[in-house]
Amino acid sequence: MAKIQINGKKVAIKQNFTAQDMLKKYKLNRKKVAIELNGKILPQNEYKKKCLKNNDIIEIVQFIGGG
């Protein structure tokens, strides 16, 4: 198990847990979010490949339409 921080909250994750797995766990639409991993925006084409590791810091921003 590894511990990461998501939007300021510490959570435990299993090994080989990807950014895509995180979106599924929290029921987030990948088309409506941006993921910042350790201070850098993670490109969407890396969500399935990027395994999260111990002490990673993640910020998830959701896009909301309005007018």
N, C-alpha and C positions, 0 to 999 in steps of 0.2 A: 504494500500500500504506500502511496505517496500522498503528501498533503500539498494542496495548492490554494491559492486565494482567488476567489471569483467575486468581483465587485465588492471587495472589502471583507468578504466572509470566507473563513477557512473551511475547506471541505477535503475529505479523503477520497482518493480515486484509486482504481485498480491499475495494474500495469497495462501498458499498451492502450491506454485511454486516449483517444484522439479528440481534436477540437470538434469533429463531426459527432462523436459520441456524446460530447458535452451538450451540443445543441439538441440532440435527440432527448437526452435525459431531462433537460429543462423545457422541452417542447417549444423550441424557438425556430422560426422560419429563417433559413440561411440567407434568403433573399432580402430580409428585413433587418439584418443585424450586421454590425462590424465587430470584429474581435481584435482587441489589442493584447498582444502577448509580450510581457516584459518590456513594455514601452514602445513596441513597434506593431503596426497594423499587420495582421496575418492575412495574406491574399486568400480569397475563397478557394482557389484551386489547390491550396495546401491543407484545407480542413480535414480531408480524409487521411492525409499522410502524416500530419504533425502530431506526434505523440507528446502528451503533456508529461512533465516530470516534476519531481519534488521541488517545492519552493517557487514554482512558476506563479507569476502574478498576471491575472487575466481581468480585463475590463470588457464587458459586453455592452454595446450601445445599440438600442433598438430605434429604428426609423419609424416615425409616426407622422402620417399625413394630416393635413389640416388646412384651414383656409380662412 
